[in-house]
C-alpha cells in the first residue's frame, strides 16, 4: 500500500459497510483520492465471508489489523499493472 489511513470504529450499531464507508470518506478528505482497498480484522466479517466490496472498495481480512480498525488505502499495483520501463536509453 502506497498511502493508507488507519481508522477506528467500534460502534456496535453500525454495519461493516457503514464503517468502511466512513473510513473511505475520511481517506478521500485527507488525500483527495479514492482508496481501492480496506483491510480489517477477520472477526469484522462475522459470517459474511472473508472478502467483499463496498462501493468499489475491496474489503479483505488481514490478521495484522487490530479489531475495530480499518486500514484504508490504495493497494500497490500488481506487476501487470505497473508501467513498463524504457529499455535501451
C-alpha positions in Angstrom: 0.0 0.0 0.0 1.4 3.4 -1.0 -0.8 5.6 1.1 -3.0 4.5 3.9 -5.2 5.6 6.7 -5.9 3.7 9.9 -9.5 4.3 11.1 -11.0 3.1 14.4 -14.8 2.4 14.8 -16.2 0.1 17.5 -19.8 1.3 17.3 -21.9 -1.9 17.5 -24.9 0.0 15.9 -23.0 0.4 12.6 -22.7 -2.3 10.0 -19.4 -3.3 8.4 -20.4 -1.4 5.2 -21.2 1.8 7.1 -17.8 1.7 9.0 -15.9 1.1 5.8 -17.9 3.9 4.1 -16.9 6.4 6.9 -13.3 5.4 6.7 -13.3 5.8 2.9 -14.8 9.2 3.1 -12.1 10.3 5.6 -9.4 9.0 3.3 -10.9 10.9 0.4 -11.0 14.1 2.5 -7.4 13.7 3.7 -5.7 12.5 0.4 -8.1 13.8 -2.3 -8.2 10.3 -3.9 -10.4 7.3 -3.7 -9.0 4.2 -2.0 -9.4 0.8 -3.5 -8.8 -1.5 -0.6 -9.7 -1.7 3.1 -8.1 -4.3 5.4 -10.0 -5.4 8.6 -9.5 -8.0 11.3 -11.1 -11.3 10.2 -13.7 -11.0 13.1 -15.2 -8.0 11.4 -16.8 -10.2 8.8 -18.7 -12.4 11.2 -20.5 -14.9 8.9 -20.2 -12.7 5.8 -17.1 -14.4 4.4 -13.6 -13.0 4.3 -13.8 -10.6 1.3 -16.4 -8.3 -0.1 -16.8 -5.0 -2.0 -18.3 -1.8 -0.5 -18.9 0.9 -3.2 -16.0 -0.3 -5.3 -13.6 -0.7 -2.4 -12.3 -4.3 -1.7 -12.7 -5.2 1.9 -10.3 -8.1 2.9 -9.4 -9.8 6.1 -5.9 -9.4 7.5 -4.8 -10.8 10.8 -2.3 -8.0 11.4 -5.1 -5.4 11.6 -6.5 -5.0 15.2 -10.2 -5.5 15.9 -12.3 -2.4 15.2 -9.6 -0.9 13.0 -9.9 -0.2 9.3 -6.7 0.1 7.2 -7.9 2.0 4.1 -5.7 2.9 1.1 -4.5 2.4 -2.4 -3.1 -1.1 -3.0 0.2 -1.4 -4.8 -0.3 -2.3 -8.4 0.4 -5.8 -9.5 3.4 -6.3 -11.8 1.0 -6.5 -14.8 -0.5 -3.0 -13.9 2.9 -1.2 -13.5 4.2 0.8 -16.4 7.0 -0.7 -18.4 10.4 0.8 -18.0 12.1 2.3 -21.1 14.8 -0.1 -22.3 18.0 0.9 -24.1 18.1 4.6 -23.3 
